[in-house]
């Protein structure tokens, strides 16, 4: 089942009623010029079990503890945005998998050679998807395919970095003179937002697969609570890049991250991807990826399943 992504950018009262997320709008309820019938019709509900991601992007949103508990209990990624309207916090459940301790133990106890092999697979998939996106847009992918083919265990030659330099210098139109920098000029703002949503989706699915999102296979930072999510999202980044490229090529203004642009980027959860020769929404594919990773840690699998851009 495809889970829904809900974005709240205006003042709202969010509560729980009969296992439904109840949405009430204070600006409507307090408006004395509106008819009571209209006010009643302005109230909306969404089954909690249908939700995958909730984004809170307004300082005047009120959410009840009962609703938060219900969302977390259903493995919903609850994202809070900062004053700059960028995702700033992520709330996930502590315990949603029936053999979580067993999987934590296998993950933390995994050998260095295994983690290096898993990182090799991840880098190969990332570079291959970058090559696929360039090819789809009429660009030469051969250098990327060469680097993907020659990634060694642990990527000691930093083929990921070489590929990234080439990829970013060729993805967008030359007239844009784009440089990938988190704090750089647009469309870096679109990429940052899309990656933040993607990170939440991956973290949600890692937890759903009984894994610890903090303990990475390559990323290691004592200040980063989502090292494993940052690892596993790498081959998925080109899907965000494709959305951003579409926005850039459409001629729309993207200097500011408007509500309409956010809606387009939030569509990343339902983008169709090819995984194991099957078409699947990205959020569903991410669950297959994290489940395959859990099997690798347990020793019952040898390969992480990632989607392919072709």
Buried (B, 14 or more C-beta within 10 A) or exposed (E): EEBBBBBBBEBBBBBBEEEBBBBBBBEBEEEEEEEEEEBEEBBEEBEBEBBBBBBBBEEEBEBBEEBBEBBBEBBBBBBBBEEEBEBEEBBBBEEBBEEBEBBBBBBEEBEEEBBBBBBBBBBBBBBBBBBBBBBBBEBEBEBBBBBBEEBEBBBEEEBBEBBBEBBBEBBBEEEEEBEBEEEEEBBBBBBBBBBBBBBBBBBBBBBBBBBBBBBBBBBEEEEBEBBBBBBBBBBBBBBBBBBBBEBBEEEEEBEEBBEEBBEBBBBBBBBEBBBEEEEBBBBBBBBBBBBBBBBBBBEEBEEBBBBBBE
